[in-house]
């Protein structure tokens, strides 16, 4: 087999024969409109990342179970190549803003996010990530800051928000790595949060009247190849917990954060492992949605990372990959949808359209500036 110079490597695949086609599933019973919306973001996950994960997993992924597929245009308000802050703000607020902006429009004014709108309408809300909870993607749904690196300020925004559930790393930004010496963990506890260091099992009897913050690491959680395994069952736990939290439904954002990091390093082995870990979480959520019939599930990425491509390989046991950059690209990004109103996600559209489609699905009212969204 020809050896690809530079960044290519040989990846052993899991099976020798093509797998059967995955059957596209429909809910046993489907509501006319969704009660719940779950947005799953595989950070940096373009078509090459999905393809590599598919071929390395016996030619099967849970992503194949989606009946609706579309594409979004990921460019930001300031650059053709978006960053995660602007990309997530597009999903969260429906505006194309400048790179590095967290929950702000191009005029630097706060934009109310779909998570905040849902909370104002009485829906339960949550985020589950494999990064710190102060990282760009989760922050854009809860915080409003001019720069993504203002982690201490982002932590304050999260602590003072009305969010019901957070799961991810970054505990240190809430107490001992703060210039202002505030103990946000104590403040959150006073405001009704139960603070945990381990993700409860989906069958745990956690009081749904409490708000919940689970910090999986002091700073960044480890890579999946270092033993991190919480994303699939944390995703299911979050969906089950939020479904008990409000009789009006819920909005949940789940991110497989470290697909992006592996692609930045042009490390295809870790990139594939992170994508497969995210796909396992997708499977858990699809099973949850199929049983209920009232949940819209959207899976996408904020952008593609690495300019990855599969350049050579054997159908039997070898896969060679190559990267063209250590950064992001402007490639169109796939969008997968399942459940009530999923048909609206077919076609090619702006990344901001995902916000508007989710908002319409949940029948949320007109947006407002976020000056009135902090918790009491």
Rosetta blueprint (number, residue, H / E / L):
1 X L
2 X L
3 X L
4 X L
5 X L
6 X L
7 X L
8 X L
9 X L
10 X E
11 X E
12 X E
13 X L
14 X L
15 X L
16 X L
17 X L
18 X L
19 X L
20 X L
21 X L
22 X L
23 X L
24 X L
25 X L
26 X L
27 X L
28 X L
29 X L
30 X L
31 X L
32 X L
33 X L
34 X L
35 X L
36 X E
37 X E
38 X E
39 X E
40 X E
41 X E
42 X E
43 X L
44 X E
45 X L
46 X L
47 X H
48 X H
49 X H
50 X H
51 X H
52 X H
53 X H
54 X H
55 X H
56 X L
57 X L
58 X L
59 X L
60 X L
61 X L
62 X H
63 X H
64 X H
65 X H
66 X L
67 X L
68 X E
69 X E
70 X E
71 X E
72 X E
73 X E
74 X L
75 X L
76 X L
77 X L
78 X L
79 X L
80 X L
81 X L
82 X L
83 X L
84 X H
85 X H
86 X H
87 X H
88 X H
89 X H
90 X H
91 X H
92 X H
93 X H
94 X L
95 X L
96 X L
97 X L
98 X L
99 X L
100 X L
101 X L
102 X E
103 X L
104 X E
105 X L
106 X L
107 X L
108 X L
109 X L
110 X E
111 X L
112 X L
113 X L
114 X H
115 X H
116 X H
117 X H
118 X H
119 X H
120 X H
121 X L
122 X L
123 X L
124 X E
125 X E
126 X E
127 X E
128 X E
129 X E
130 X E
131 X E
132 X E
133 X L
134 X L
135 X L
136 X H
137 X H
138 X H
139 X H
140 X H
141 X H
142 X H
143 X L
144 X L
145 X E
146 X L
147 X L
148 X L
149 X L
150 X L
151 X H
152 X H
153 X H
154 X H
155 X H
156 X H
157 X H
158 X H
159 X H
160 X L
161 X L
162 X L
163 X L
164 X L
165 X E
166 X E
167 X E
168 X E
169 X E
170 X L
171 X H
172 X H
173 X H
174 X H
175 X L
176 X L
177 X L
178 X L
179 X L
180 X L
181 X L
182 X L
183 X L
184 X H
185 X H
186 X H
187 X H
188 X H
189 X H
190 X H
191 X L
192 X L
193 X E
194 X E
195 X E
196 X E
197 X L
198 X L
199 X L
200 X L
201 X L
202 X L
203 X L
204 X L
205 X L
206 X L
207 X L
208 X L
209 X L
210 X L
211 X E
212 X E
213 X E
214 X E
215 X E
216 X L
217 X L
218 X L
219 X L
220 X L
221 X L
222 X L
223 X L
224 X H
225 X H
226 X H
227 X L
228 X L
229 X L
230 X L
231 X H
232 X H
233 X H
234 X H
235 X H
236 X H
237 X H
238 X H
239 X H
240 X H
241 X H
242 X H
243 X H
244 X H
245 X H
246 X L
247 X L
248 X L
249 X L
250 X E
251 X E
252 X E
253 X E
254 X E
255 X E
256 X E
257 X L
258 X H
259 X H
260 X H
261 X H
262 X H
263 X H
264 X H
265 X L
266 X L
267 X L
268 X H
269 X H
270 X H
271 X H
272 X H
273 X H
274 X H
275 X H
276 X H
277 X H
278 X H
279 X H
280 X H
281 X H
282 X H
283 X H
284 X H
285 X H
286 X H
287 X H
288 X H
289 X H
290 X H
291 X H
292 X H
293 X L
294 X L
295 X E
296 X E
297 X E
298 X E
299 X E
300 X E
301 X L
302 X L
303 X L
304 X E
305 X E
306 X L
307 X L
308 X L
309 X E
310 X E
311 X E
312 X E
313 X E
314 X E
315 X L
316 X L
317 X L
318 X E
319 X E
320 X E
321 X E
322 X E
323 X L
324 X L
325 X L
326 X L
327 X L
328 X E
329 X E
330 X L
331 X L
332 X L
333 X E
334 X E
335 X E
336 X E
337 X E
338 X E
339 X L
340 X L
341 X L
342 X H
343 X H
344 X H
345 X H
346 X L
347 X E
348 X E
349 X E
350 X E
351 X L
352 X H
353 X H
354 X H
355 X H
356 X H
357 X H
358 X H
359 X H
360 X H
361 X H
362 X H
363 X L
364 X L
365 X L
366 X L
367 X L
368 X L
369 X L
370 X H
371 X H
372 X H
373 X L
374 X L
375 X L
376 X L
